[in-house]
Structure formats: C-alpha cells, structure tokens
Amino acid sequence: MADAKRGFLQGILQGIPLVGAKKAGGEEVIPAKGPVPVHAPKAYKHETRFGWFPHRIKYRGMFDLDGFYKTMALWFKERRFELHERLYKAKPPELRVEWHAERKRTSWVKEIVEVQVHMWGEYNVETIVNGKAKKMAKVRMIITISGDLEAPYPDIFGEPRWTASNLERRLSQLFRNWIMLREWQGLYWDRLYYELYDLYGTLKEYLKFGAR
C-alpha cells in the first residue's frame, strides 16, 4: 500500500515539467523516464500564465491628456494598486507610455495590471473648453489593457520563493494547478477580470464618442 501511495505522488510530480535542471557543467538533465524538460518561453512573464487576453481601445480625436493621466491614476489609487510608469517615450508625432500596477491580494497571490498607450498626433493644440483656453491633444491612439496573477511572488528583498530547487517548483505548481485550481479561477481570476473590464469601461467613458 505504501508503494502504491508513493507511486501515485511520484506520478503527479513527474507529470509536471522539469524546468531548469542542469548538471554542474551547465548541460540540461534529461530523465530516463517521464516527460522531456520543457522550456518556458520568455513571453510568459509570471508563474501562472493565465494572461487576460488584451483588450484594446482605439481612439481618434481630441482629448485632455492631463485629465487622462489623472483618471488613470485615480482608478488605481482607489483600488490600492501600486502604480509605476515604466516607459515614457516622446518622439513627435509619436508618444508611447506604459504603466505597470501591482496589488498583493494575499501573502501568496499578487495581481498585475499593465496598460500600454501608443499615440500619434499633436499634443499642444489650443482650443476653447467651457469658455477658457486650454491645450489639448489631437491624436490617433491605441490603448492595450492586460492583466495576470503571480504566485508565489518574490519576498521583500526581491528573492524568489518556492523556486530554489526543482522539487520546490514542482510542489508549487502542484499546489496551484491541482489543489487551488478552482479558487484561482473562481475567486482571484474572476475578480481581476471584472476589475480590468471596469478599467476598460472607465477609459472608454472618459474618451467617449471618439473611442471604439
């Protein structure tokens, strides 16, 4: 009976790809039995790889760029996200901005939201708004919103947790993909999905008629 139980657990662990196993010389170790080691593409930034399919807003028209910034910052502040501007690249008539926001839902789960804005046009157009002169942006713009979950996330010193060895990585994936699968999909992922959809609606409402 003990052999049967051990064989069942080993079967589960063997079903999880062995990533990063290397000899001292740097060569990958290929097990005699079981699956061949799988390389995780760099396109997958985080452990979960759920990846909310990016939603895009296309806009053409005139809008208040400062007001757009404030609307975005307020949305993240109200929901207690830590917001970082990772890219601001202005090369007229092109402008690119990327925001990265993080929120620690639990000691194990971190929620991640990324917003990319790419626009072309003029950014200091004089116009009259409510009887007052104001500078506006007249552009073509694409906004891309995406989100993900990271678990486990690094500690306060930036050191990864549950990734020190292949056994730890296997146990982490087992815990996430077998034991907590329903909680992942029904609690954490659904909640983040609807928040991202709310952000999508907030930005479309701010841009109004020029957005689609």
C-alpha positions as CSV (number, residue, x, y, z in Angstrom):
1,M,0.0,0.0,0.0
2,A,2.8,2.4,0.9
3,D,4.4,1.7,-2.5
4,A,1.1,2.4,-4.2
5,K,0.8,5.8,-2.5
6,R,4.3,6.7,-3.2
7,G,3.9,5.8,-6.8
8,F,0.7,7.9,-7.1
9,L,2.5,11.0,-5.7
10,Q,5.6,10.4,-7.9
11,G,3.3,10.1,-10.9
12,I,1.8,13.5,-10.2
13,L,5.2,15.1,-9.7
14,Q,6.5,13.5,-12.9
15,G,3.6,14.9,-14.8
16,I,4.8,18.4,-14.0
17,P,7.5,19.5,-16.5
18,L,11.0,19.6,-15.0
19,V,12.4,23.0,-15.9
20,G,15.9,24.2,-15.3
21,A,17.5,21.0,-14.1
22,K,21.2,21.2,-15.0
23,K,24.4,19.5,-14.3
24,A,27.4,21.2,-12.9
25,G,28.7,21.7,-16.4
26,G,25.6,23.6,-17.4
27,E,24.0,20.9,-19.5
28,E,20.4,20.0,-19.1
29,V,19.5,16.7,-17.4
30,I,17.0,14.6,-19.4
31,P,15.3,12.0,-17.2
32,A,15.4,8.3,-18.3
33,K,11.6,8.2,-17.9
34,G,8.8,10.6,-17.9
35,P,8.3,13.9,-19.9
36,V,11.2,15.7,-21.5
37,P,12.1,19.0,-19.8
38,V,10.0,21.9,-21.2
39,H,11.5,25.3,-21.8
40,A,9.2,28.2,-20.6
41,P,9.2,31.0,-23.2
42,K,10.2,34.4,-22.0
43,A,6.9,35.7,-23.3
44,Y,5.3,34.3,-20.1
45,K,6.3,36.9,-17.5
46,H,4.7,35.3,-14.5
47,E,4.2,31.9,-12.9
48,T,0.5,31.4,-13.7
49,R,0.5,32.1,-17.4
50,F,-3.3,32.8,-17.3
51,G,-2.9,36.0,-19.1
52,W,-6.2,38.0,-19.5
53,F,-6.5,38.4,-23.3
54,P,-5.6,42.0,-24.0
55,H,-8.5,44.4,-24.6
56,R,-7.8,47.3,-26.8
57,I,-9.4,50.8,-27.2
58,K,-8.9,52.6,-30.4
59,Y,-9.4,56.4,-30.4
60,R,-9.3,59.2,-32.8
61,G,-10.0,62.8,-31.8
62,M,-9.1,65.5,-29.3
63,F,-8.8,64.9,-25.5
64,D,-7.2,66.3,-22.4
65,L,-4.0,64.4,-21.8
66,D,-3.6,65.6,-18.2
67,G,-7.1,64.6,-17.4
68,F,-6.5,61.1,-18.9
69,Y,-3.4,60.7,-16.6
70,K,-5.4,61.8,-13.5
71,T,-8.3,59.4,-14.4
72,M,-5.9,56.5,-14.7
73,A,-4.0,57.3,-11.5
74,L,-7.3,57.7,-9.5
75,W,-8.6,54.4,-10.7
76,F,-5.6,52.5,-9.5
77,K,-5.4,54.6,-6.2
78,E,-9.0,53.8,-5.3
79,R,-8.3,50.1,-5.7
80,R,-5.0,50.2,-3.8
81,F,-2.7,49.3,-6.6
82,E,1.0,50.3,-6.6
83,L,1.4,52.1,-9.9
84,H,4.7,52.6,-11.8
85,E,5.3,54.3,-15.1
86,R,7.8,52.0,-16.8
87,L,8.1,53.8,-20.1
88,Y,7.5,57.4,-21.4
89,K,8.9,57.8,-24.8
90,A,8.1,61.0,-26.7
91,K,9.3,61.4,-30.3
92,P,6.8,63.7,-32.0
93,P,4.4,62.9,-33.5
94,E,4.7,59.6,-31.7
95,L,4.2,59.1,-27.9
96,R,4.4,55.8,-26.0
97,V,3.5,55.3,-22.3
98,E,3.5,52.1,-20.3
99,W,2.0,51.6,-16.8
100,H,2.6,48.6,-14.5
101,A,0.4,48.2,-11.4
102,E,0.7,45.6,-8.7
103,R,-1.5,44.7,-5.7
104,K,-0.8,41.9,-3.2
105,R,-4.1,40.2,-2.7
106,T,-2.6,37.7,-0.2
107,S,0.8,36.6,1.0
108,W,0.8,34.2,-1.9
109,V,-1.1,35.9,-4.7
110,K,-0.2,39.2,-6.5
111,E,-2.4,40.8,-9.1
112,I,-0.8,42.6,-12.0
113,V,-2.3,45.1,-14.5
114,E,-0.4,46.5,-17.5
115,V,-1.6,49.4,-19.6
116,Q,0.2,50.4,-22.8
117,V,-0.7,53.6,-24.7
118,H,0.6,54.3,-28.2
119,M,-0.5,57.6,-29.9
120,W,0.4,59.7,-32.9
121,G,-0.6,63.4,-33.4
122,E,-0.3,66.8,-31.9
123,Y,-0.1,67.4,-28.1
124,N,-0.4,71.2,-27.6
125,V,-3.4,72.2,-29.7
126,E,-5.0,75.5,-28.5
127,T,-8.8,75.2,-28.1
128,I,-11.6,76.7,-26.1
129,V,-13.2,74.5,-23.3
130,N,-16.1,75.9,-21.2
131,G,-15.1,79.4,-22.3
132,K,-11.5,79.1,-21.4
133,A,-8.4,78.5,-23.5
134,K,-6.8,75.1,-23.0
135,K,-4.2,72.9,-24.6
136,M,-5.5,69.5,-25.8
137,A,-4.1,66.5,-27.7
138,K,-5.4,65.7,-31.1
139,V,-4.3,62.1,-31.8
140,R,-4.9,58.6,-33.1
141,M,-4.4,56.3,-30.2
142,I,-4.4,52.6,-29.2
143,I,-4.7,51.6,-25.5
144,T,-4.0,48.0,-24.6
145,I,-5.0,46.6,-21.2
146,S,-3.9,43.3,-19.9
147,G,-3.6,41.5,-16.5
148,D,-2.1,38.5,-14.8
149,L,-1.6,36.8,-11.4
150,E,1.7,36.0,-10.0
151,A,2.1,33.2,-7.3
152,P,4.2,32.9,-5.5
153,Y,5.7,36.4,-5.8
154,P,9.2,37.4,-4.6
155,D,9.8,38.4,-1.0
156,I,10.5,42.0,0.3
157,F,14.2,41.6,-0.8
158,G,13.3,40.6,-4.3
159,E,14.3,37.0,-3.8
160,P,12.1,34.4,-5.4
161,R,10.2,31.9,-3.2
162,W,9.5,28.3,-4.0
163,T,11.9,28.3,-6.9
164,A,15.2,27.3,-5.2
165,S,15.0,23.8,-6.5
166,N,13.2,21.7,-9.0
167,L,11.3,20.0,-6.2
168,E,10.0,23.3,-4.8
169,R,8.9,24.4,-8.3
170,R,7.1,21.1,-8.8
171,L,5.3,21.4,-5.4
172,S,4.4,25.0,-6.2
173,Q,2.8,24.0,-9.5
174,L,1.1,21.1,-7.9
175,F,-0.4,23.3,-5.2
176,R,-1.5,26.0,-7.7
177,N,-2.8,23.8,-10.6
178,W,-4.4,21.0,-8.6
179,I,-5.2,22.0,-5.1
180,M,-6.1,25.6,-5.7
181,L,-7.3,25.5,-9.3
182,R,-11.0,26.3,-8.5
183,E,-10.0,29.1,-6.1
184,W,-7.7,30.5,-8.8
185,Q,-10.4,30.6,-11.4
186,G,-13.4,31.3,-9.3
187,L,-12.0,33.8,-6.8
188,Y,-8.8,35.5,-7.9
189,W,-9.0,35.4,-11.6
190,D,-12.7,36.3,-12.0
191,R,-12.4,39.2,-9.6
192,L,-9.4,40.6,-11.5
193,Y,-11.2,40.1,-14.8
194,Y,-14.1,42.2,-13.8
195,E,-11.9,44.9,-12.4
196,L,-10.0,45.1,-15.7
197,Y,-13.3,45.3,-17.5
198,D,-14.2,48.2,-15.3
199,L,-11.0,50.0,-16.2
200,Y,-11.8,49.3,-19.8
201,G,-15.2,51.0,-19.4
202,T,-13.8,53.9,-17.4
203,L,-11.3,54.8,-20.1
204,K,-13.9,54.5,-22.9
205,E,-16.3,56.7,-20.9
206,Y,-13.6,59.3,-20.4
207,L,-12.8,59.3,-24.1
208,K,-16.5,58.9,-25.0
209,F,-17.5,59.3,-28.7
210,G,-14.1,59.0,-30.2
211,A,-13.4,55.6,-28.7
212,R,-14.3,52.2,-30.0
